[in-house]
Every structure is written in C-alpha cells, then in structure tokens.
Amino acid sequence: MDIDAHLRETLEDRRLSRREKKALRAIVGPSGVARAEWHARAFDIARESIASEPDQQQAVLEWLDAVTRVLVVPPPPLETNAVSSEVLFSPGVACRRRLSGLLGEARDEVAVCVFTITDDRLAGPLIAAHRRGVRVRIISDDDKAHDRGSDVRRLAEDGVPVRYDASPHHMHHKFAIFDGETVATGSYNWTRSAADANRENLVITDDRSVVRAYAEAFEELWTTYGGG
C-alpha cells in the first residue's frame, strides 16, 4: 500500500468523507506501528500542502484533524476486577434493610450461617425467597435454635433446609452468601436487638476472593453438620 498516494487522494477535495474514513480504518488495521506511520506521513503531507497552497491552510488542517481522529485509537479498557464493598452499622434500620434487600434480590441461592435468627423481618424474606424457588440453606447454633422467639425452627418447618452444629460449642458465625456473588458478614446478629439496640456492624462485598472463602467455609460446615 502506497501510504502517500492514498492520503493525497483523500486530500484532493480537502475533506475526509465518511466513505474515506471507513476505508482508511480498514486499510490501516489495528496495528499501532502502522497507525503511527500513517499519522507521521499525514503530517508531512499536510505541511507540504500548506507550504504550496497557504490559502488552503484551514481546509488542510481540518483534513489532518479528521485523519488523526481516525488513526488515534483509544487504548482498550483495562481488565479490572472492580470490587464493590459497603459498611453499615446498627442500631438503626440500615443493616436489616440491606439484608432484606439482598434476600429479595436473590435469584438462585442464599446460604446463611448465623448464630441465631429472631428477627421476623429477616425470617420473612428468607421464607419468601424459599417459596419463589431460591435454594435457601441455613446453618445455625443448636442451642440458640431452642431460644424463645427463635425463627430457625419455623424456617425448617416451612421446608427450608437447616443444619445445626450439635456440639457443646457455639456456631458463632454471622454471614450470608447471595447467589455466590456477594457476602454479608460482621458482628451483626439477625435479631431484633441487633437492629434496635446493639452496636453492631455489617460488611457487604462482592470481592471474589472473599466470597469464595466464605462459600468454602459454608460448604465445609454444611457437610460437617450433615446429620443435623
């Protein structure tokens, strides 16, 4: 390809038509080296044209600008694993509402591993998710399941798979995984006192490595407590 001949042809009418732009992109291709060479020659030709026809300077510069826009390709976007995280605190409605929202948005699976559940405002969305076909699984502490006001037994009676630690020690985790993409964790208990009175925290993140670690921990516990 004669670079100069092609560029001079597009310069004849002092404008770069849409057809010429398309043809130029196709001819030059994606190579950065090739584009740099065409770019350099376009500047040389523009300088020569302005020197021989000073009265055409503006038109030539407009042509050069159009050629440059075709040849200058923005770099491809960097591949990033953008992480979205948020931190919420109680007392107040923020933690409960965020958990309720995540339960309402769940499409495929919810894995809950919590010390206890006594807040009907979270038990309700869990049951709703189960009833609309989301795979809901719950791991909880066996002793706390018998506490007055516990919703864990009610969830099990409603058909939600529940497993207990069945040991003299407490299963003290407080985390939940939503669709294998987001994890909610922190000191926040799924209780009314946590929402209404206690000083608690809740961290929500879609960091893949963090979600993966919690998912692996959940599956290990689910298998361990399989007889619960």
C-alpha positions as a printed NumPy array, in Angstrom:
array([[  0.   ,   0.   ,   0.   ],
       [  1.329,   3.417,  -1.052],
       [  0.545,   5.455,   2.06 ],
       [  1.287,   8.804,   0.435],
       [ -0.818,   8.066,  -2.632],
       [ -3.815,   7.077,  -0.537],
       [ -3.581,  10.079,   1.769],
       [ -3.07 ,  12.528,  -1.106],
       [ -6.146,  11.1  ,  -2.804],
       [ -8.284,  11.826,   0.261],
       [ -6.799,  15.316,   0.452],
       [ -7.774,  16.268,  -3.118],
       [-11.128,  17.75 ,  -2.091],
       [ -9.732,  18.975,   1.239],
       [-12.082,  16.77 ,   3.262],
       [-12.244,  13.222,   4.568],
       [-15.611,  11.722,   3.646],
       [-17.37 ,   9.061,   5.668],
       [-16.516,   6.5  ,   2.992],
       [-12.857,   7.52 ,   3.088],
       [-12.792,   7.266,   6.893],
       [-14.178,   3.761,   6.735],
       [-11.69 ,   2.766,   4.042],
       [ -8.802,   4.287,   5.996],
       [ -9.691,   2.317,   9.13 ],
       [ -9.874,  -0.896,   7.106],
       [ -6.582,  -0.291,   5.299],
       [ -4.56 ,   0.709,   8.353],
       [ -5.896,  -2.028,  10.615],
       [ -5.35 ,  -2.323,  14.371],
       [ -1.545,  -2.207,  14.388],
       [ -0.221,   0.642,  16.491],
       [  3.002,   0.738,  14.473],
       [  1.122,   1.052,  11.178],
       [ -1.099,   3.79 ,  12.556],
       [  1.905,   5.738,  13.79 ],
       [  3.461,   5.534,  10.326],
       [  0.288,   6.748,   8.625],
       [ -0.039,   9.503,  11.197],
       [  3.502,  10.75 ,  10.549],
       [  3.004,  10.748,   6.777],
       [ -0.296,  12.614,   7.126],
       [  1.512,  15.42 ,   8.988],
       [  4.255,  15.568,   6.339],
       [  1.713,  15.768,   3.523],
       [ -0.246,  18.455,   5.365],
       [  2.887,  20.549,   5.826],
       [  3.768,  20.2  ,   2.139],
       [  0.244,  21.139,   1.069],
       [  0.123,  24.23 ,   3.293],
       [  3.55 ,  25.334,   2.051],
       [  2.433,  25.121,  -1.583],
       [ -1.081,  26.495,  -1.014],
       [ -1.087,  28.78 ,   2.035],
       [ -4.653,  29.906,   1.322],
       [ -5.817,  26.303,   1.895],
       [ -4.292,  26.069,   5.355],
       [ -7.58 ,  25.874,   7.255],
       [ -9.028,  23.216,   4.978],
       [ -5.853,  21.141,   5.133],
       [ -5.744,  21.379,   8.913],
       [ -9.364,  20.207,   9.093],
       [ -8.461,  17.257,   6.859],
       [ -5.486,  16.46 ,   9.1  ],
       [ -7.685,  16.618,  12.167],
       [-10.15 ,  14.174,  10.594],
       [ -7.341,  11.788,   9.634],
       [ -5.896,  11.998,  13.133],
       [ -9.258,  11.135,  14.69 ],
       [ -9.401,   8.003,  12.564],
       [ -5.849,   6.951,  13.347],
       [ -5.805,   7.678,  17.063],
       [ -7.493,   4.694,  18.681],
       [ -8.238,   4.852,  22.419],
       [ -6.493,   2.101,  24.38 ],
       [ -8.672,  -0.881,  25.252],
       [-10.166,  -0.731,  28.727],
       [ -8.057,  -2.366,  31.382],
       [ -9.405,  -5.632,  32.657],
       [-10.214,  -4.973,  36.25 ],
       [-11.959,  -6.956,  38.907],
       [-13.732,  -3.961,  40.333],
       [-14.818,  -4.622,  43.895],
       [-17.865,  -3.078,  45.478],
       [-17.992,  -3.006,  49.273],
       [-20.037,  -1.207,  51.875],
       [-20.079,  -0.99 ,  55.662],
       [-23.236,  -0.496,  57.703],
       [-23.845,  -0.055,  61.403],
       [-26.606,  -0.529,  63.953],
       [-28.68 ,   0.307,  65.878],
       [-30.939,   1.501,  63.114],
       [-32.629,   0.102,  60.051],
       [-29.658,   0.13 ,  57.653],
       [-28.307,  -3.387,  58.306],
       [-31.678,  -5.094,  58.419],
       [-32.983,  -3.34 ,  55.333],
       [-29.844,  -4.153,  53.351],
       [-30.045,  -7.829,  54.275],
       [-33.738,  -7.883,  53.471],
       [-32.988,  -6.285,  50.11 ],
       [-30.327,  -8.852,  49.288],
       [-32.744, -11.643,  50.166],
       [-35.377, -10.082,  47.95 ],
       [-32.953,  -9.748,  45.033],
       [-31.564, -13.288,  45.277],
       [-32.146, -15.289,  42.089],
       [-30.615, -18.702,  42.657],
       [-29.15 , -19.375,  46.066],
       [-28.842, -17.998,  49.581],
       [-26.507, -19.634,  52.106],
       [-26.95 , -18.328,  55.651],
       [-24.617, -19.189,  58.509],
       [-25.694, -17.328,  61.646],
       [-25.675, -17.773,  65.4  ],
       [-29.414, -17.271,  65.615],
       [-32.395, -15.72 ,  63.842],
       [-35.048, -13.996,  65.945],
       [-35.976, -11.065,  63.704],
       [-39.197, -11.829,  61.808],
       [-38.297,  -9.005,  59.429],
       [-35.478, -11.223,  58.128],
       [-37.153, -14.591,  58.596],
       [-39.997, -13.4  ,  56.361],
       [-37.761, -12.592,  53.358],
       [-35.955, -15.916,  53.856],
       [-39.226, -17.815,  53.604],
       [-40.297, -15.68 ,  50.631],
       [-37.054, -16.478,  48.811],
       [-37.517, -20.186,  49.519],
       [-41.082, -20.122,  48.245],
       [-40.148, -18.438,  44.977],
       [-37.658, -21.176,  44.187],
       [-34.377, -19.807,  45.531],
       [-32.239, -22.504,  47.123],
       [-32.056, -21.353,  50.738],
       [-29.855, -23.184,  53.23 ],
       [-29.277, -22.236,  56.86 ],
       [-26.637, -23.264,  59.378],
       [-27.275, -22.189,  62.962],
       [-26.342, -22.901,  66.556],
       [-28.237, -25.841,  68.052],
       [-28.661, -24.288,  71.496],
       [-29.941, -20.95 ,  70.188],
       [-32.488, -22.72 ,  67.985],
       [-34.461, -23.546,  71.128],
       [-34.486, -19.983,  72.472],
       [-37.788, -18.232,  72.884],
       [-38.532, -16.23 ,  69.737],
       [-36.165, -18.233,  67.526],
       [-37.3  , -18.344,  63.899],
       [-34.939, -21.148,  62.887],
       [-37.332, -23.959,  63.773],
       [-40.153, -22.171,  61.953],
       [-37.981, -21.843,  58.855],
       [-37.205, -25.561,  58.987],
       [-40.898, -26.374,  59.336],
       [-41.567, -24.282,  56.265],
       [-39.233, -26.527,  54.26 ],
       [-36.027, -24.507,  54.403],
       [-33.05 , -26.891,  54.825],
       [-31.457, -26.181,  58.213],
       [-28.456, -27.793,  59.873],
       [-27.174, -27.317,  63.422],
       [-23.704, -27.603,  64.909],
       [-24.755, -30.227,  67.506],
       [-21.758, -29.607,  69.742],
       [-21.088, -28.145,  73.212],
       [-19.518, -25.148,  71.49 ],
       [-21.312, -22.312,  69.751],
       [-21.593, -21.94 ,  65.993],
       [-20.975, -18.211,  66.247],
       [-20.659, -17.151,  62.609],
       [-22.792, -14.341,  61.19 ],
       [-22.523, -14.379,  57.411],
       [-24.651, -14.986,  54.347],
       [-23.787, -15.552,  50.691],
       [-26.114, -14.407,  47.937],
       [-26.045, -16.079,  44.502],
       [-22.384, -16.915,  45.03 ],
       [-21.566, -13.296,  44.227],
       [-21.979, -11.266,  47.41 ],
       [-21.248, -11.938,  51.05 ],
       [-22.614, -10.107,  54.082],
       [-20.661, -10.553,  57.297],
       [-19.765,  -8.816,  60.535],
       [-20.869,  -8.785,  64.152],
       [-24.485,  -8.173,  63.16 ],
       [-26.808, -10.821,  64.591],
       [-30.075, -11.497,  62.788],
       [-32.024, -10.379,  65.835],
       [-34.305,  -7.52 ,  66.779],
       [-31.908,  -6.391,  69.48 ],
       [-29.107,  -6.102,  66.914],
       [-31.26 ,  -3.837,  64.765],
       [-32.938,  -1.849,  67.504],
       [-30.392,  -1.567,  70.328],
       [-26.988,  -3.181,  69.877],
       [-23.858,  -1.618,  68.46 ],
       [-23.204,  -3.92 ,  65.506],
       [-21.574,  -3.805,  62.093],
       [-22.242,  -5.373,  58.705],
       [-19.803,  -5.55 ,  55.802],
       [-21.11 ,  -6.378,  52.321],
       [-18.716,  -7.112,  49.493],
       [-18.541,  -8.791,  46.103],
       [-14.762,  -9.313,  46.325],
       [-14.39 , -12.688,  44.616],
       [-11.654, -13.986,  46.877],
       [-13.638, -13.069,  49.987],
       [-16.88 , -14.564,  48.664],
       [-15.031, -17.742,  47.657],
       [-13.518, -18.135,  51.131],
       [-16.898, -17.802,  52.83 ],
       [-18.541, -20.15 ,  50.336],
       [-15.897, -22.802,  51.006],
       [-16.345, -22.374,  54.765],
       [-20.112, -22.739,  54.412],
       [-19.849, -25.932,  52.348],
       [-17.398, -27.416,  54.841],
       [-19.762, -26.712,  57.734],
       [-22.776, -27.93 ,  55.763],
       [-21.023, -31.251,  55.202],
       [-19.789, -31.443,  58.796],
       [-23.271, -30.869,  60.192],
       [-24.955, -33.133,  57.653],
       [-26.629, -35.192,  60.308],
       [-28.293, -32.196,  61.943]])
